[in-house]
Amino acid sequence: LGSTVTASCTIQSKRCGGLEGEEIQITWRLDREPMSGSQHKSVEGAEVSNLTISHFNRTRAKLWCSVVWNGTRQLVGMAEIHAGYPPSKPENLTCMMNLSENSLTCQWDPGLDGHLPARVCEVSQEAIPDCIPQAGQSYCTIPRRFLQLYQKMDIWVSVQNALGTAESEHLCIDPTDVAKLDPPVLKSIQSVPFQTDCVSVAWEVAPTSSHIEQQCELRYRTREDPGWTLGLPPGSAHAHFGTPNLKTHHCGFLFGTDYRFQMRCRRVTAMGYWSEWSPAWNFITHEKAPAGKLDVWWKMTPVDSGKRAEVHLLWKALKRNEVNGRTLGYWVSLSPRRRNVELTAVCNTTEMQCNFSVLAGVRRVYLSAYNSAGESAATEVIFLEKKGQPLAGIHTSPCDEHSLWVHWEAPRAAATGYILEWRQTPLPGPASRSMSWQVERNRSATKALIRGRALRGRVWGSSLGRGGGQQRWVPGLSPLRFTGPRSVHSTWNLGDWTPARGGGAHHSAGPGLWGAAWVVSSDSPCF
């Protein structure tokens, strides 16, 4: 491509009846494009036309020579032109052996297209006649009869076209070193020893590779996991020739959790290919009594002239690594469980909250979660009358369409944490059931991110670990809808929120306390 092409067309009029003594005009066409050539009479009296095409840039074309006679163009000759480049050197030659078929398949990167018909063959000492790929293919398979197993073979690829020959780098391999094994088969999984976070996995290698020493790796995941966890690093589980009852142990699993396990193996060589992953095996680890403490929030309302109190108790579910199975429910009692003493529960529920009545002097209750294996250590909930120091400077700023920053000024006295509570508007039902809340345990925090379309709320400060902090009402905001980058700032008088008689509530103005809200550009980061 890009070279100069020259052509010549000769007409001997004495050999063409009817052309003797006639003026002959020779014309050219490259495919359908007319071309201009030079014409002269040779010493022998023949008409000769020469054509030169500089920088020929077509990979294939037809060049036609014609004679104009009696006003009509007559075709007298045609030549087909092929243009291209010498073949590129094949790169990245790799081979993989199929144990089921006992064949070796090699592939390579052919490089740039030479645009010319090429003959490609794979060579191992001598050319392999059965390993000549079809046009456009960059792989071929060497049959078993040409393979030398358990000894080195010199393999390379040779490409030839009309302009030259190119040869890949040589690959010196034992075909069995590059074998791709068939996947192993998992046989059983069980908790060993019992009541621990460890499992024992038994497997068998594929029959086609039982004579090969292998290294295997295990992976697992739960339904909630975004990806797989590699349970055994490469080389930690070996399968030796003739070894029955292959097993491996691994620890660190969650209790009462549904896992999916898979395994794959390869030959113990640096060049060995991993097998495909084995069919999955599902296994549910055994349950264990829940662990950890529950995050709790409560509200008390005096009734019966102060002789009793109605308690609304709320809590959060245990963390994933604490639940240890499927939680069957929660119980609340006035005293901790004692051995051989029947527990008297004021609540036994599957919900994350409960309502009950206690005498005015009751200052604490005990909350525990339970599953089929047992119950968690009781979380002590202490009803303290002393409230935290009032919070000032409460305001909000949207983070995105589904989350909201709540800001506040730190109280003068040291706080051990904060409780945030909010609810959606308009309220879909009773306020007590539409409330959302969260704990902020960072004692130095002055803001927290709440998620959901929550746009009314109250913030309590908990001083020295004591609940029931000062209440501040955050006026309602409409759910955010972004139509483009913009900024709207508004403020309002923020007063105390106090319960009103008859179970209602009112908002009383408090001087010097202000809230603020911003609608910001839609790409505002939530951090």
Secondary structure, 3 states (H helix, E strand, C coil): CCCCEEEEEEECHHHCCCCCCCCCEEEEEECCEEECCEEEECCCCCEEEEEEECCCCCCEEEEEEEEEECCEEEEEEEEEEECCCCCCCCEEEEEEEECCCCEEEEEEECCCCCCCCCEEEEEECCECCCCCCCCCCCEEEECHHHCCCCCCEEEEEEEEECCEEEECCCEEECHHHHEECCCCEEEEEEECCCCCCEEEEEEECCHHHCCCCEEEEEEEEECCCCCCEECCCCCCEEECCCCCCEEEEEECCCCCCEEEEEEEEEECCCCCECCCCCCCEEEECCCCCCCCCCCEEEEEEEECCCCEEEEEEEECCCCHHHHCCCCCEEEEECCCCCCCCCCCEEEEECCCEEEEEEECCCCEEEEEEEECCEECCCEEEECCCCCCCCCEEEEEEEEECCEEEEEEECCCCCEEEEEEEEEECCCCCCHHHHEEEEEECCCCCCEEEEECCEEEEEEEEEECCCCCCCCEEECCCCCCCCCCCCCEEEEEECCEEEECHHHCEEEECCCCCEEEEEECCCCCCCC
